[in-house]
Amino acid sequence: MPMYLGVDIGSVSSNFVLLDNRGNMKTKVYLRTQGNPIQAIKQGFAVVNKTLEESGQKIAGVGATGSGRLLAGMLLGADIIKNEITAHGVAASWLYPGVRTIIEIGGQDSKIILLKDGIVNDFAMNTVCAAGTGSFLDQQAARLNIPIEEFGRRAITSRQPVRIAGRCGVFAESDMIHKQQMGYPLEDILMGLCEALARNYLNNVGKGKKIMEPVVFQGGVAANQGLRRSFEQLLGLPVHVPEHHEVMGAIGAALLARETIEYSGVSTQFKGHSFVMEGEFTTRSQECRGCPNLCEVVCIRRDGKPLAYWGDRCKKWEASLTNKLGSLKVV
């Protein structure tokens, strides 16, 4: 049975899923990027490869998404590279046919995706303020000496949430400290923060958007039960959290890879276990002075040899390797 690999490389987490040709989950890997996406890709792929060796199956297609999708695509030999909006929309539509609204909160940003008839017709992102993102919640959990896994569970035990200013991450933290100094119970402060973050999301990312059900909440932050309850109370609608909410981007990438291979009828560009695990990969950036654009060009090398370039608007650097390496389908 052919297997399809989906990879979602983000600033906080790196996610890998292995699906069969029917879309059934065979393996999933969720790990911290820790500022080293190359090492995260190698570590995640090692787990996936172990499953392949035990089952005797082979990868028939690879899809990549996330902020590090170009890097992942070059290292693995992706058949398609898609933006997060499309990947999350495809995954949600696969699991929840007819979904109209997707709330996606990741490590560095938050998004709202609106669909109609299974097609994304509107979206918005918030990349300016950290309030409400996974990184902000991680910081607050660490400051309060609470494992991030217990954040939501303790929040929903609150009897009377306190009002927390949630428009800005700095103000939210200051307000939390003030409420602690006044002696409010920790659970009430945690739930107050969840409500503040949900209000912030709806007033900024969701501003002017018509949120319709079914509503699906995905991303790593969807594990926070307090935030899910806050969204349900503010929207007056049920909010669905998928079983594999933390790897939905990777699921979408794998489904897109399956579609690409099946419709094109060509073989995968996947480069194989030895290429990924045995090579020494390095990245370096340089400023191209070929024209007034002064593009910052990123080069990834394997064992000292240029593997790929990106960042150049005119594609001069990228084209220099096209004849040797072929081209990826980046959308």
Number of C-alpha atoms within 10 A of each C-alpha: 11 13 24 29 30 32 34 31 27 22 19 18 24 25 27 27 28 27 21 20 17 11 16 11 15 14 15 21 19 16 15 16 20 12 12 11 20 19 14 21 25 18 16 21 22 15 14 19 17 11 16 17 10 8 9 9 14 15 18 22 28 31 32 37 33 25 15 18 23 20 25 25 24 21 25 24 23 29 26 27 27 24 17 23 23 19 26 27 23 24 23 28 20 16 14 16 13 17 22 25 26 27 25 26 23 21 20 21 19 24 21 23 24 24 19 12 11 17 15 18 11 13 16 16 17 19 13 9 15 19 27 30 24 23 18 18 22 18 13 19 17 12 10 14 9 13 10 19 12 13 24 22 17 18 24 21 14 18 11 13 21 21 16 23 21 23 19 16 18 14 14 20 20 14 18 22 13 13 18 13 9 9 8 15 15 18 21 21 23 28 30 25 29 29 26 23 26 24 20 19 25 18 13 14 20 20 13 9 17 10 19 14 16 16 24 23 23 25 24 21 25 24 23 20 19 24 27 22 20 22 23 15 14 12 16 9 14 15 21 19 18 19 11 16 21 25 26 29 35 30 36 30 35 34 27 27 26 29 16 19 19 14 9 9 9 12 11 19 19 21 14 14 14 8 14 21 17 11 14 12 18 15 16 10 14 12 13 17 10 10 8 7 12 13 18 15 18 20 20 20 18 17 12 12 11 14 19 23 24 19 17 17 13 12 12 13 18 19 16 12 15 12 8 9 12 9 16 16 12 15 8
